[in-house]
């Protein structure tokens, strides 16, 4: 027994589940550093109850906030030292939006984040494809409000467009087979309204660490850069060079784990003070 530990909440990334192998390595590092980790599946995904076939970031953010509340009930966790962790598109964005709306989250670390859902989906498509897709989603919305029916689509090819790297990647096979093959197209409408960029500035003076990959074709680096520029201090942007979106999970694991644990050690475990830091010469 000892003093309560700092707690870290993690909700999975886009079409991810809590037991993905590339998440488990981070959980192990966090717990080895003395943190308690609460990982969960969003409602309707994996082991959680709820209607299947939906990607609804608003509900996912609520799940993150509920997870924070649950950590507050655990005697081994310090209520005033709870942070958020996120990897992958909406998983990282959800951590940002949750922290922006819930001051109980004292520190955030995210990798491969998106700042604007519509921009993310549009960037996967040629201009005529985007216009066709946007119109298809809009027509589906009109059907949805009239009848409650939404077209069922493959989320990896008809909501997200799988880049060649994603098509080749086998590291998520452990969870891919447990994800429903079809999702409601109105999930795309929800992602189009998804904008962590609008709220990221509300996190300050709590700390935000952003990790990106140069020339990332899955979650473009420009999203992390835009969030970094909009966020208040303290903030840090770590850009990975010479790797790719999925390869970075393993190739740079050691250095990324050190960066993230160091960030939590500095801003989550440290005494609760407000820190303002800016280097005009950088």
RANORQUI-V772480 format. One record per pair of residues at least 24 apart in sequence whose C-alpha atoms are under 7 Angstrom apart, sorted by the first residue. I is the first residue (numbers start at 1). J is the second residue. Records with the same first field share a line. If there is no record, write none. Layout:
I = J, J
This chain:
4 = 75, 76, 77, 78
5 = 34, 35, 36, 76, 77, 78
6 = 35, 36, 77, 78, 81, 82, 269
7 = 35, 36, 37, 77, 78, 81, 82, 83
8 = 35, 36, 37, 38, 82, 83, 84, 85
9 = 37, 38, 39, 67, 68, 83, 84, 85
10 = 38, 39, 40, 84, 85, 86
11 = 39, 40, 41, 42, 64, 86, 91
12 = 41, 86, 87, 91
13 = 86, 87, 88, 89, 90, 91, 92
14 = 88, 89, 90, 91
16 = 175
17 = 41, 46, 175
20 = 172, 174, 175
22 = 249
26 = 257
29 = 257
30 = 261
36 = 77
46 = 178
53 = 180, 182, 183, 184
54 = 183, 184, 187
55 = 187
56 = 187, 190
57 = 94, 190
60 = 94
61 = 94, 97, 98
64 = 98
65 = 98
80 = 104
81 = 106, 268, 269
82 = 106
83 = 107, 108, 268
84 = 108, 109
85 = 109, 110
86 = 110, 111
87 = 111, 112, 113
88 = 112, 113
89 = 113, 114, 219
90 = 114
93 = 196
96 = 196, 200
97 = 196, 199, 200
99 = 203
100 = 199, 200, 202, 203
106 = 206, 207, 268
107 = 206, 207, 208, 264, 267, 268
108 = 207, 208, 209
109 = 208, 209, 210, 260
110 = 209, 210, 211
111 = 210, 211, 212
112 = 211, 212, 219
113 = 219, 223, 224
114 = 219, 223, 224
115 = 195, 196, 197, 223, 224, 227
116 = 194, 195, 196, 197
117 = 191, 192, 193, 194, 195
118 = 191, 192, 193
121 = 160
124 = 161
137 = 185, 186, 189
140 = 186
141 = 186
150 = 184, 185, 186
151 = 184, 185
152 = 182, 183, 184, 185
153 = 182, 183, 184, 185
154 = 181, 182, 183
155 = 182, 183
159 = 188
163 = 217, 218
197 = 227
200 = 227, 230, 231
201 = 230, 231, 232
204 = 232, 233, 234
205 = 232, 233, 234, 274, 275, 276
206 = 234
207 = 233, 234, 235, 267
208 = 234, 235, 236
209 = 235, 236, 237
210 = 236, 237, 238
211 = 237, 238, 239
212 = 238, 239, 240
213 = 239, 240, 241, 244, 245
214 = 239, 240, 241
216 = 244, 245
218 = 245
233 = 276, 277
234 = 275, 276, 277
